[in-house]
């Protein structure tokens, strides 16, 4: 009786083992609705990078102005995505990523929206990178006292938007209701203030100016309702000196603040960082406002692995930063280019760094 029960138990165990293997095999080949974010390459804005031909070139080069030697590093950080909608990561990769604090498992829709191919996403990220470089250059030069004029141009007009048939790609928006907007954000704010009333736009097209009237339409996206013209805008700056930022195969707007700091360091005597290795991230606008980015935790780990001991983080990301800073890295909170420069001065001068703003428990969203 004992032998029969033992044999039956062995068979049941064997069947369960085979079933588990079969289930694991099936799961291995099932498409996964997730991708993995992990630390990507780190680039010193004060150093050199490889161009498209594999030649070493300065990441920041300037003509038309005196430049100065730099020391240490002002590192920009990136995030690398493993997998996409067409080629998802394996279950084994997902499981290992769950237990790695430097990685994040995120829904594929959050990185690759439905209907958007990997190629389209890369193209959009490249456009955001170009815009980020323009904003960073404008912010840096204005911080140094240069006058940087800006023209707001229409990049695209949606077929079903309020401005369809009225505005065209390439139109320069000179004024809204008789007021010259300082930038595209100011223009958007004035449209919201109009609360749906028709707005008069002074545009320049083919060298001629004229006034057109557009009635904004209310649209809701991601739970936010806004008045829209149905156009995308781009800002064209006229720079007093030529600044070239060379960085291939990296997209998105998150390097803006570090670009701006690198430009300022290149154009001013001494070393902003005191020769230390400082990393950071954050979008930037021409007025010096530093904004939030994605993948902040992965960037913290990437910076520490690259040798950085200081990290400049947007204040709007503090809820993700607090409690997730790798050992050996000190995070300084910043909301503007001026705050970042002030923090670098304290670090460079060996001042009281304990008084620098940082992310606290109060920043964590409940």
Helices and strands as residue ranges (DSSP letters): H 2-29, E 34-44, E 48-50, E 56-58, E 60-63, E 73-82, H 91-98, E 104-107, H 108-111, H 118-143, E 149-157, E 172-176, H 184-193, E 199-205, E 208-214, E 217-221, E 224-228, E 231-238, E 242-245, H 256-267, E 277-280, E 283-284, E 290-291, H 296-305, E 310-314, G 315-317, H 318-321, E 330-334, H 337-349, G 353-355, G 361-363
